[in-house]
Amino acid sequence: MASEPAKAPTEPQRLWADPADLSAAVAAAQSGDEGAFRVIYRAAQPGLLRYLRVLVGDDAEDVASEAWLQIARDLGSFRGDSEGFRGWAATIARHRALDHLRRERRRPSHSMPMEQLADRPSDDDTAGSALDAVASDAALALIARLPRDQAEAVLLRVVMGLDAQRAGQVLGKRAGAVRTAAHRGLRKLAKLLERPGTALPAETGHGVTGAAEEDETTQ
């Protein structure tokens, strides 16, 4: 019997454990507790780096450092809970990434071959496999093939675990638009993973195509 075609989930699931509640640590860090700031840094940095790697490629560490400098400087003005902090930090990181790409957009790029995606998923559940693939660092390059709005929606919803409303605040869009973009992005990832011999895109040192374009909602 032929298997039914896989369907993308209506709501993206998280790929890692639910993020820790940082509300107490944020409040303590705002009062000058350096240990608490280290706690929020260790909790938020991995997701920010994955997000930035798709936006700016090899420059993610540098951009993340710029973002954390601003986070440390402006932390006293933040008001909100744990998820609010993650969304606020993602917004700062996104602004720094767009600034960086605008500065670097005329820099020549150099292609470099990358290995093919090692374990191509079976055709049993390509949508689920697309979600699983996002968990690997190599597969972030596949997300970079998506249109920018879809790539960012997938990263914010699936990788960073923000709800649609928070992700919409980061992107300056309505929650419904973010849900739609994430859904379409996951469908495209599923189709990419269905192709035999799917190869990762050439490494150029930059992230998703078009990420340096002006975005009036982030200015």
Protein Blocks (a to p, Z undefined) as FASTA:
>chain_A
ZZddddddfbdcdfbdcdddfklmmmmmmnopaklmmmmmmmmmmmmmmmmmmmnommlm
mmmmmmmmmmmmmmmmpgcdfklmmmmmmmmmmmmmmmmmmmmmmpccddddddddfbac
dfklmmlmmmmmmmpmklmmmmmmpcfklmmmmmmmmmnopafklmmmmnopafklmmmm
mmmmmmmmmmmmmpghiacdddehiacehklpccfklZZ
